[in-house]
Amino acid sequence: MEWLIWLGAAISVAGLAGLVWCIARVWRARRSGLEDEALRAVVQRVMPVNMAALMFSVIGLMMVILGIFLG
């Protein structure tokens, strides 16, 4: 079950990279001095990516735990 641990770790890292991208995207938008409506539009576009990245991280961590239990 070592492959399940490594696969889960890779999926978690991909999810973490997505979360970092979301944070960086919103941070850049805030620093650029956008108006409230424009900033809200950026956050609304980033939100689905953020939720998907969070889901990937959680699924990857569950795979790691399952691989440890089964291994």
PDB file with one MODEL, atoms N, CA, C and O in Angstrom:
MODEL        1
ATOM      1  N   MET A   1       0.795  -1.200   0.000  1.00  0.00           N
ATOM      2  CA  MET A   1       0.000   0.000   0.000  1.00  0.00           C
ATOM      3  C   MET A   1       0.844   1.273   0.000  1.00  0.00           C
ATOM      4  O   MET A   1       0.332   2.377   0.188  1.00  0.00           O
ATOM      5  N   GLU A   2       2.131   1.095  -0.212  1.00  0.00           N
ATOM      6  CA  GLU A   2       3.011   2.258  -0.263  1.00  0.00           C
ATOM      7  C   GLU A   2       2.651   3.175  -1.422  1.00  0.00           C
ATOM      8  O   GLU A   2       2.792   4.393  -1.318  1.00  0.00           O
ATOM      9  N   TRP A   3       2.188   2.601  -2.519  1.00  0.00           N
ATOM     10  CA  TRP A   3       1.798   3.411  -3.669  1.00  0.00           C
ATOM     11  C   TRP A   3       0.623   4.324  -3.331  1.00  0.00           C
ATOM     12  O   TRP A   3       0.536   5.436  -3.850  1.00  0.00           O
ATOM     13  N   LEU A   4      -0.276   3.866  -2.469  1.00  0.00           N
ATOM     14  CA  LEU A   4      -1.422   4.684  -2.072  1.00  0.00           C
ATOM     15  C   LEU A   4      -0.956   5.893  -1.246  1.00  0.00           C
ATOM     16  O   LEU A   4      -1.508   6.987  -1.366  1.00  0.00           O
ATOM     17  N   ILE A   5       0.047   5.681  -0.426  1.00  0.00           N
ATOM     18  CA  ILE A   5       0.593   6.778   0.373  1.00  0.00           C
ATOM     19  C   ILE A   5       1.235   7.826  -0.533  1.00  0.00           C
ATOM     20  O   ILE A   5       1.002   9.022  -0.359  1.00  0.00           O
ATOM     21  N   TRP A   6       2.035   7.388  -1.491  1.00  0.00           N
ATOM     22  CA  TRP A   6       2.713   8.328  -2.382  1.00  0.00           C
ATOM     23  C   TRP A   6       1.739   9.032  -3.317  1.00  0.00           C
ATOM     24  O   TRP A   6       1.896  10.219  -3.602  1.00  0.00           O
ATOM     25  N   LEU A   7       0.731   8.301  -3.796  1.00  0.00           N
ATOM     26  CA  LEU A   7      -0.283   8.910  -4.646  1.00  0.00           C
ATOM     27  C   LEU A   7      -1.079   9.958  -3.864  1.00  0.00           C
ATOM     28  O   LEU A   7      -1.357  11.043  -4.376  1.00  0.00           O
ATOM     29  N   GLY A   8      -1.440   9.629  -2.631  1.00  0.00           N
ATOM     30  CA  GLY A   8      -2.151  10.573  -1.789  1.00  0.00           C
ATOM     31  C   GLY A   8      -1.314  11.797  -1.481  1.00  0.00           C
ATOM     32  O   GLY A   8      -1.828  12.916  -1.452  1.00  0.00           O
ATOM     33  N   ALA A   9      -0.029  11.592  -1.252  1.00  0.00           N
ATOM     34  CA  ALA A   9       0.851  12.729  -0.994  1.00  0.00           C
ATOM     35  C   ALA A   9       0.951  13.627  -2.226  1.00  0.00           C
ATOM     36  O   ALA A   9       0.962  14.852  -2.101  1.00  0.00           O
ATOM     37  N   ALA A  10       1.024  13.034  -3.396  1.00  0.00           N
ATOM     38  CA  ALA A  10       1.100  13.827  -4.629  1.00  0.00           C
ATOM     39  C   ALA A  10      -0.189  14.619  -4.845  1.00  0.00           C
ATOM     40  O   ALA A  10      -0.141  15.780  -5.251  1.00  0.00           O
ATOM     41  N   ILE A  11      -1.320  14.009  -4.582  1.00  0.00           N
ATOM     42  CA  ILE A  11      -2.594  14.709  -4.729  1.00  0.00           C
ATOM     43  C   ILE A  11      -2.700  15.838  -3.701  1.00  0.00           C
ATOM     44  O   ILE A  11      -3.200  16.917  -4.018  1.00  0.00           O
ATOM     45  N   SER A  12      -2.239  15.599  -2.490  1.00  0.00           N
ATOM     46  CA  SER A  12      -2.261  16.650  -1.468  1.00  0.00           C
ATOM     47  C   SER A  12      -1.364  17.820  -1.852  1.00  0.00           C
ATOM     48  O   SER A  12      -1.721  18.977  -1.630  1.00  0.00           O
ATOM     49  N   VAL A  13      -0.221  17.531  -2.418  1.00  0.00           N
ATOM     50  CA  VAL A  13       0.694  18.604  -2.846  1.00  0.00           C
ATOM     51  C   VAL A  13       0.068  19.391  -3.994  1.00  0.00           C
ATOM     52  O   VAL A  13       0.212  20.612  -4.055  1.00  0.00           O
ATOM     53  N   ALA A  14      -0.624  18.707  -4.903  1.00  0.00           N
ATOM     54  CA  ALA A  14      -1.304  19.414  -5.991  1.00  0.00           C
ATOM     55  C   ALA A  14      -2.392  20.325  -5.432  1.00  0.00           C
ATOM     56  O   ALA A  14      -2.551  21.457  -5.890  1.00  0.00           O
ATOM     57  N   GLY A  15      -3.137  19.837  -4.450  1.00  0.00           N
ATOM     58  CA  GLY A  15      -4.152  20.665  -3.813  1.00  0.00           C
ATOM     59  C   GLY A  15      -3.542  21.850  -3.089  1.00  0.00           C
ATOM     60  O   GLY A  15      -4.080  22.956  -3.138  1.00  0.00           O
ATOM     61  N   LEU A  16      -2.434  21.626  -2.424  1.00  0.00           N
ATOM     62  CA  LEU A  16      -1.748  22.709  -1.733  1.00  0.00           C
ATOM     63  C   LEU A  16      -1.246  23.759  -2.723  1.00  0.00           C
ATOM     64  O   LEU A  16      -1.309  24.958  -2.450  1.00  0.00           O
ATOM     65  N   ALA A  17      -0.753  23.307  -3.859  1.00  0.00           N
ATOM     66  CA  ALA A  17      -0.308  24.255  -4.894  1.00  0.00           C
ATOM     67  C   ALA A  17      -1.487  25.090  -5.388  1.00  0.00           C
ATOM     68  O   ALA A  17      -1.342  26.287  -5.638  1.00  0.00           O
ATOM     69  N   GLY A  18      -2.637  24.468  -5.526  1.00  0.00           N
ATOM     70  CA  GLY A  18      -3.831  25.216  -5.920  1.00  0.00           C
ATOM     71  C   GLY A  18      -4.231  26.245  -4.885  1.00  0.00           C
ATOM     72  O   GLY A  18      -4.627  27.359  -5.229  1.00  0.00           O
ATOM     73  N   LEU A  19      -4.130  25.878  -3.619  1.00  0.00           N
ATOM     74  CA  LEU A  19      -4.444  26.835  -2.553  1.00  0.00           C
ATOM     75  C   LEU A  19      -3.474  28.009  -2.546  1.00  0.00           C
ATOM     76  O   LEU A  19      -3.881  29.154  -2.347  1.00  0.00           O
ATOM     77  N   VAL A  20      -2.212  27.730  -2.761  1.00  0.00           N
ATOM     78  CA  VAL A  20      -1.204  28.800  -2.809  1.00  0.00           C
ATOM     79  C   VAL A  20      -1.479  29.720  -3.997  1.00  0.00           C
ATOM     80  O   VAL A  20      -1.325  30.936  -3.890  1.00  0.00           O
ATOM     81  N   TRP A  21      -1.886  29.141  -5.131  1.00  0.00           N
ATOM     82  CA  TRP A  21      -2.215  29.953  -6.306  1.00  0.00           C
ATOM     83  C   TRP A  21      -3.393  30.875  -6.000  1.00  0.00           C
ATOM     84  O   TRP A  21      -3.380  32.050  -6.366  1.00  0.00           O
ATOM     85  N   CYS A  22      -4.416  30.334  -5.322  1.00  0.00           N
ATOM     86  CA  CYS A  22      -5.590  31.144  -4.970  1.00  0.00           C
ATOM     87  C   CYS A  22      -5.203  32.297  -4.050  1.00  0.00           C
ATOM     88  O   CYS A  22      -5.644  33.429  -4.245  1.00  0.00           O
ATOM     89  N   ILE A  23      -4.389  32.007  -3.062  1.00  0.00           N
ATOM     90  CA  ILE A  23      -3.952  33.049  -2.136  1.00  0.00           C
ATOM     91  C   ILE A  23      -3.168  34.124  -2.884  1.00  0.00           C
ATOM     92  O   ILE A  23      -3.390  35.315  -2.671  1.00  0.00           O
ATOM     93  N   ALA A  24      -2.260  33.710  -3.751  1.00  0.00           N
ATOM     94  CA  ALA A  24      -1.443  34.662  -4.492  1.00  0.00           C
ATOM     95  C   ALA A  24      -2.299  35.507  -5.430  1.00  0.00           C
ATOM     96  O   ALA A  24      -2.060  36.706  -5.575  1.00  0.00           O
ATOM     97  N   ARG A  25      -3.287  34.898  -6.061  1.00  0.00           N
ATOM     98  CA  ARG A  25      -4.148  35.625  -7.000  1.00  0.00           C
ATOM     99  C   ARG A  25      -4.956  36.710  -6.288  1.00  0.00           C
ATOM    100  O   ARG A  25      -5.030  37.843  -6.764  1.00  0.00           O
ATOM    101  N   VAL A  26      -5.551  36.373  -5.170  1.00  0.00           N
ATOM    102  CA  VAL A  26      -6.344  37.357  -4.429  1.00  0.00           C
ATOM    103  C   VAL A  26      -5.437  38.410  -3.803  1.00  0.00           C
ATOM    104  O   VAL A  26      -5.803  39.583  -3.740  1.00  0.00           O
ATOM    105  N   TRP A  27      -4.270  38.007  -3.346  1.00  0.00           N
ATOM    106  CA  TRP A  27      -3.335  38.965  -2.744  1.00  0.00           C
ATOM    107  C   TRP A  27      -2.889  40.000  -3.776  1.00  0.00           C
ATOM    108  O   TRP A  27      -2.823  41.194  -3.482  1.00  0.00           O
ATOM    109  N   ARG A  28      -2.580  39.527  -5.002  1.00  0.00           N
ATOM    110  CA  ARG A  28      -2.193  40.460  -6.061  1.00  0.00           C
ATOM    111  C   ARG A  28      -3.329  41.418  -6.402  1.00  0.00           C
ATOM    112  O   ARG A  28      -3.104  42.600  -6.663  1.00  0.00           O
ATOM    113  N   ALA A  29      -4.552  40.892  -6.396  1.00  0.00           N
ATOM    114  CA  ALA A  29      -5.708  41.747  -6.698  1.00  0.00           C
ATOM    115  C   ALA A  29      -5.908  42.799  -5.612  1.00  0.00           C
ATOM    116  O   ALA A  29      -6.253  43.943  -5.912  1.00  0.00           O
ATOM    117  N   ARG A  30      -5.696  42.423  -4.363  1.00  0.00           N
ATOM    118  CA  ARG A  30      -5.838  43.386  -3.269  1.00  0.00           C
ATOM    119  C   ARG A  30      -4.759  44.456  -3.326  1.00  0.00           C
ATOM    120  O   ARG A  30      -5.029  45.633  -3.089  1.00  0.00           O
ATOM    121  N   ARG A  31      -3.538  44.044  -3.641  1.00  0.00           N
ATOM    122  CA  ARG A  31      -2.429  45.000  -3.691  1.00  0.00           C
ATOM    123  C   ARG A  31      -2.524  45.941  -4.877  1.00  0.00           C
ATOM    124  O   ARG A  31      -1.965  47.038  -4.845  1.00  0.00           O
ATOM    125  N   SER A  32      -3.229  45.525  -5.930  1.00  0.00           N
ATOM    126  CA  SER A  32      -3.329  46.386  -7.105  1.00  0.00           C
ATOM    127  C   SER A  32      -4.317  47.525  -6.908  1.00  0.00           C
ATOM    128  O   SER A  32      -4.430  48.399  -7.767  1.00  0.00           O
ATOM    129  N   GLY A  33      -5.032  47.529  -5.792  1.00  0.00           N
ATOM    130  CA  GLY A  33      -5.920  48.640  -5.475  1.00  0.00           C
ATOM    131  C   GLY A  33      -7.209  48.641  -6.263  1.00  0.00           C
ATOM    132  O   GLY A  33      -7.734  49.703  -6.598  1.00  0.00           O
ATOM    133  N   LEU A  34      -7.724  47.461  -6.564  1.00  0.00           N
ATOM    134  CA  LEU A  34      -8.986  47.381  -7.298  1.00  0.00           C
ATOM    135  C   LEU A  34     -10.135  47.917  -6.454  1.00  0.00           C
ATOM    136  O   LEU A  34     -10.084  47.920  -5.224  1.00  0.00           O
ATOM    137  N   GLU A  35     -11.154  48.362  -7.142  1.00  0.00           N
ATOM    138  CA  GLU A  35     -12.352  48.804  -6.437  1.00  0.00           C
ATOM    139  C   GLU A  35     -13.071  47.588  -5.867  1.00  0.00           C
ATOM    140  O   GLU A  35     -12.743  46.446  -6.192  1.00  0.00           O
ATOM    141  N   ASP A  36     -14.048  47.848  -5.020  1.00  0.00           N
ATOM    142  CA  ASP A  36     -14.733  46.781  -4.296  1.00  0.00           C
ATOM    143  C   ASP A  36     -15.394  45.777  -5.242  1.00  0.00           C
ATOM    144  O   ASP A  36     -15.283  44.568  -5.037  1.00  0.00           O
ATOM    145  N   GLU A  37     -16.067  46.260  -6.257  1.00  0.00           N
ATOM    146  CA  GLU A  37     -16.765  45.357  -7.190  1.00  0.00           C
ATOM    147  C   GLU A  37     -15.776  44.505  -7.984  1.00  0.00           C
ATOM    148  O   GLU A  37     -16.010  43.315  -8.195  1.00  0.00           O
ATOM    149  N   ALA A  38     -14.690  45.101  -8.417  1.00  0.00           N
ATOM    150  CA  ALA A  38     -13.685  44.351  -9.173  1.00  0.00           C
ATOM    151  C   ALA A  38     -13.014  43.308  -8.288  1.00  0.00           C
ATOM    152  O   ALA A  38     -12.740  42.193  -8.731  1.00  0.00           O
ATOM    153  N   LEU A  39     -12.751  43.671  -7.042  1.00  0.00           N
ATOM    154  CA  LEU A  39     -12.146  42.713  -6.118  1.00  0.00           C
ATOM    155  C   LEU A  39     -13.103  41.563  -5.832  1.00  0.00           C
ATOM    156  O   LEU A  39     -12.684  40.408  -5.750  1.00  0.00           O
ATOM    157  N   ARG A  40     -14.374  41.873  -5.681  1.00  0.00           N
ATOM    158  CA  ARG A  40     -15.373  40.818  -5.476  1.00  0.00           C
ATOM    159  C   ARG A  40     -15.428  39.878  -6.679  1.00  0.00           C
ATOM    160  O   ARG A  40     -15.588  38.669  -6.511  1.00  0.00           O
ATOM    161  N   ALA A  41     -15.298  40.414  -7.875  1.00  0.00           N
ATOM    162  CA  ALA A  41     -15.313  39.590  -9.087  1.00  0.00           C
ATOM    163  C   ALA A  41     -14.119  38.641  -9.112  1.00  0.00           C
ATOM    164  O   ALA A  41     -14.254  37.480  -9.500  1.00  0.00           O
ATOM    165  N   VAL A  42     -12.963  39.126  -8.703  1.00  0.00           N
ATOM    166  CA  VAL A  42     -11.772  38.265  -8.659  1.00  0.00           C
ATOM    167  C   VAL A  42     -11.970  37.149  -7.642  1.00  0.00           C
ATOM    168  O   VAL A  42     -11.662  35.989  -7.917  1.00  0.00           O
ATOM    169  N   VAL A  43     -12.481  37.497  -6.477  1.00  0.00           N
ATOM    170  CA  VAL A  43     -12.688  36.490  -5.434  1.00  0.00           C
ATOM    171  C   VAL A  43     -13.727  35.457  -5.882  1.00  0.00           C
ATOM    172  O   VAL A  43     -13.581  34.268  -5.600  1.00  0.00           O
ATOM    173  N   GLN A  44     -14.770  35.909  -6.576  1.00  0.00           N
ATOM    174  CA  GLN A  44     -15.784  34.973  -7.058  1.00  0.00           C
ATOM    175  C   GLN A  44     -15.235  34.024  -8.106  1.00  0.00           C
ATOM    176  O   GLN A  44     -15.657  32.869  -8.171  1.00  0.00           O
ATOM    177  N   ARG A  45     -14.301  34.487  -8.931  1.00  0.00           N
ATOM    178  CA  ARG A  45     -13.695  33.596  -9.921  1.00  0.00           C
ATOM    179  C   ARG A  45     -12.729  32.613  -9.278  1.00  0.00           C
ATOM    180  O   ARG A  45     -12.567  31.498  -9.773  1.00  0.00           O
ATOM    181  N   VAL A  46     -12.086  33.005  -8.185  1.00  0.00           N
ATOM    182  CA  VAL A  46     -11.089  32.157  -7.541  1.00  0.00           C
ATOM    183  C   VAL A  46     -11.752  31.133  -6.607  1.00  0.00           C
ATOM    184  O   VAL A  46     -11.179  30.074  -6.353  1.00  0.00           O
ATOM    185  N   MET A  47     -12.933  31.434  -6.103  1.00  0.00           N
ATOM    186  CA  MET A  47     -13.575  30.578  -5.111  1.00  0.00           C
ATOM    187  C   MET A  47     -13.769  29.126  -5.565  1.00  0.00           C
ATOM    188  O   MET A  47     -13.463  28.228  -4.781  1.00  0.00           O
ATOM    189  N   PRO A  48     -14.258  28.835  -6.778  1.00  0.00           N
ATOM    190  CA  PRO A  48     -14.382  27.418  -7.174  1.00  0.00           C
ATOM    191  C   PRO A  48     -13.042  26.683  -7.217  1.00  0.00           C
ATOM    192  O   PRO A  48     -12.959  25.510  -6.853  1.00  0.00           O
ATOM    193  N   VAL A  49     -12.000  27.376  -7.661  1.00  0.00           N
ATOM    194  CA  VAL A  49     -10.666  26.764  -7.692  1.00  0.00           C
ATOM    195  C   VAL A  49     -10.199  26.482  -6.272  1.00  0.00           C
ATOM    196  O   VAL A  49      -9.595  25.445  -5.998  1.00  0.00           O
ATOM    197  N   ASN A  50     -10.487  27.420  -5.368  1.00  0.00           N
ATOM    198  CA  ASN A  50     -10.106  27.260  -3.969  1.00  0.00           C
ATOM    199  C   ASN A  50     -10.792  26.043  -3.355  1.00  0.00           C
ATOM    200  O   ASN A  50     -10.152  25.248  -2.668  1.00  0.00           O
ATOM    201  N   MET A  51     -12.074  25.902  -3.601  1.00  0.00           N
ATOM    202  CA  MET A  51     -12.809  24.765  -3.041  1.00  0.00           C
ATOM    203  C   MET A  51     -12.327  23.431  -3.636  1.00  0.00           C
ATOM    204  O   MET A  51     -12.218  22.432  -2.925  1.00  0.00           O
ATOM    205  N   ALA A  52     -12.042  23.424  -4.931  1.00  0.00           N
ATOM    206  CA  ALA A  52     -11.533  22.204  -5.565  1.00  0.00           C
ATOM    207  C   ALA A  52     -10.151  21.842  -5.028  1.00  0.00           C
ATOM    208  O   ALA A  52      -9.864  20.668  -4.797  1.00  0.00           O
ATOM    209  N   ALA A  53      -9.305  22.831  -4.831  1.00  0.00           N
ATOM    210  CA  ALA A  53      -7.969  22.574  -4.294  1.00  0.00           C
ATOM    211  C   ALA A  53      -8.055  22.055  -2.866  1.00  0.00           C
ATOM    212  O   ALA A  53      -7.304  21.159  -2.480  1.00  0.00           O
ATOM    213  N   LEU A  54      -8.964  22.612  -2.090  1.00  0.00           N
ATOM    214  CA  LEU A  54      -9.161  22.127  -0.722  1.00  0.00           C
ATOM    215  C   LEU A  54      -9.652  20.687  -0.730  1.00  0.00           C
ATOM    216  O   LEU A  54      -9.211  19.876   0.083  1.00  0.00           O
ATOM    217  N   MET A  55     -10.564  20.365  -1.645  1.00  0.00           N
ATOM    218  CA  MET A  55     -11.065  19.001  -1.761  1.00  0.00           C
ATOM    219  C   MET A  55      -9.939  18.036  -2.150  1.00  0.00           C
ATOM    220  O   MET A  55      -9.845  16.935  -1.607  1.00  0.00           O
ATOM    221  N   PHE A  56      -9.095  18.449  -3.083  1.00  0.00           N
ATOM    222  CA  PHE A  56      -7.966  17.606  -3.477  1.00  0.00           C
ATOM    223  C   PHE A  56      -7.046  17.344  -2.299  1.00  0.00           C
ATOM    224  O   PHE A  56      -6.589  16.218  -2.104  1.00  0.00           O
ATOM    225  N   SER A  57      -6.772  18.370  -1.517  1.00  0.00           N
ATOM    226  CA  SER A  57      -5.902  18.195  -0.357  1.00  0.00           C
ATOM    227  C   SER A  57      -6.503  17.216   0.640  1.00  0.00           C
ATOM    228  O   SER A  57      -5.803  16.352   1.168  1.00  0.00           O
ATOM    229  N   VAL A  58      -7.780  17.349   0.892  1.00  0.00           N
ATOM    230  CA  VAL A  58      -8.445  16.464   1.849  1.00  0.00           C
ATOM    231  C   VAL A  58      -8.465  15.034   1.335  1.00  0.00           C
ATOM    232  O   VAL A  58      -8.178  14.107   2.093  1.00  0.00           O
ATOM    233  N   ILE A  59      -8.795  14.835   0.072  1.00  0.00           N
ATOM    234  CA  ILE A  59      -8.819  13.486  -0.488  1.00  0.00           C
ATOM    235  C   ILE A  59      -7.425  12.869  -0.457  1.00  0.00           C
ATOM    236  O   ILE A  59      -7.277  11.687  -0.145  1.00  0.00           O
ATOM    237  N   GLY A  60      -6.406  13.657  -0.776  1.00  0.00           N
ATOM    238  CA  GLY A  60      -5.039  13.148  -0.730  1.00  0.00           C
ATOM    239  C   GLY A  60      -4.627  12.748   0.676  1.00  0.00           C
ATOM    240  O   GLY A  60      -3.986  11.714   0.864  1.00  0.00           O
ATOM    241  N   LEU A  61      -4.987  13.554   1.662  1.00  0.00           N
ATOM    242  CA  LEU A  61      -4.652  13.199   3.041  1.00  0.00           C
ATOM    243  C   LEU A  61      -5.412  11.958   3.499  1.00  0.00           C
ATOM    244  O   LEU A  61      -4.880  11.146   4.256  1.00  0.00           O
ATOM    245  N   MET A  62      -6.662  11.810   3.039  1.00  0.00           N
ATOM    246  CA  MET A  62      -7.406  10.587   3.375  1.00  0.00           C
ATOM    247  C   MET A  62      -6.759   9.360   2.742  1.00  0.00           C
ATOM    248  O   MET A  62      -6.733   8.285   3.342  1.00  0.00           O
ATOM    249  N   MET A  63      -6.234   9.524   1.522  1.00  0.00           N
ATOM    250  CA  MET A  63      -5.541   8.407   0.880  1.00  0.00           C
ATOM    251  C   MET A  63      -4.275   8.033   1.639  1.00  0.00           C
ATOM    252  O   MET A  63      -3.961   6.851   1.782  1.00  0.00           O
ATOM    253  N   VAL A  64      -3.552   9.028   2.124  1.00  0.00           N
ATOM    254  CA  VAL A  64      -2.344   8.762   2.907  1.00  0.00           C
ATOM    255  C   VAL A  64      -2.705   7.993   4.179  1.00  0.00           C
ATOM    256  O   VAL A  64      -2.057   7.000   4.507  1.00  0.00           O
ATOM    257  N   ILE A  65      -3.718   8.440   4.882  1.00  0.00           N
ATOM    258  CA  ILE A  65      -4.126   7.774   6.120  1.00  0.00           C
ATOM    259  C   ILE A  65      -4.593   6.350   5.828  1.00  0.00           C
ATOM    260  O   ILE A  65      -4.254   5.422   6.562  1.00  0.00           O
ATOM    261  N   LEU A  66      -5.374   6.176   4.752  1.00  0.00           N
ATOM    262  CA  LEU A  66      -5.836   4.841   4.381  1.00  0.00           C
ATOM    263  C   LEU A  66      -4.663   3.940   4.025  1.00  0.00           C
ATOM    264  O   LEU A  66      -4.650   2.765   4.393  1.00  0.00           O
ATOM    265  N   GLY A  67      -3.681   4.475   3.315  1.00  0.00           N
ATOM    266  CA  GLY A  67      -2.499   3.694   2.972  1.00  0.00           C
ATOM    267  C   GLY A  67      -1.699   3.285   4.207  1.00  0.00           C
ATOM    268  O   GLY A  67      -1.140   2.189   4.254  1.00  0.00           O
ATOM    269  N   ILE A  68      -1.646   4.160   5.200  1.00  0.00           N
ATOM    270  CA  ILE A  68      -0.931   3.833   6.443  1.00  0.00           C
ATOM    271  C   ILE A  68      -1.675   2.745   7.202  1.00  0.00           C
ATOM    272  O   ILE A  68      -1.065   1.805   7.710  1.00  0.00           O
ATOM    273  N   PHE A  69      -2.995   2.877   7.277  1.00  0.00           N
ATOM    274  CA  PHE A  69      -3.784   1.860   7.988  1.00  0.00           C
ATOM    275  C   PHE A  69      -3.723   0.488   7.313  1.00  0.00           C
ATOM    276  O   PHE A  69      -3.655  -0.535   7.994  1.00  0.00           O
ATOM    277  N   LEU A  70      -3.747   0.465   5.994  1.00  0.00           N
ATOM    278  CA  LEU A  70      -3.744  -0.799   5.268  1.00  0.00           C
ATOM    279  C   LEU A  70      -2.338  -1.377   5.107  1.00  0.00           C
ATOM    280  O   LEU A  70      -2.180  -2.563   4.820  1.00  0.00           O
ATOM    281  N   GLY A  71      -1.337  -0.550   5.289  1.00  0.00           N
ATOM    282  CA  GLY A  71       0.042  -0.991   5.056  1.00  0.00           C
ATOM    283  C   GLY A  71       0.693  -1.646   6.217  1.00  0.00           C
ATOM    284  O   GLY A  71       1.851  -2.054   6.126  1.00  0.00           O
TER     285      GLY A  71
ENDMDL
END
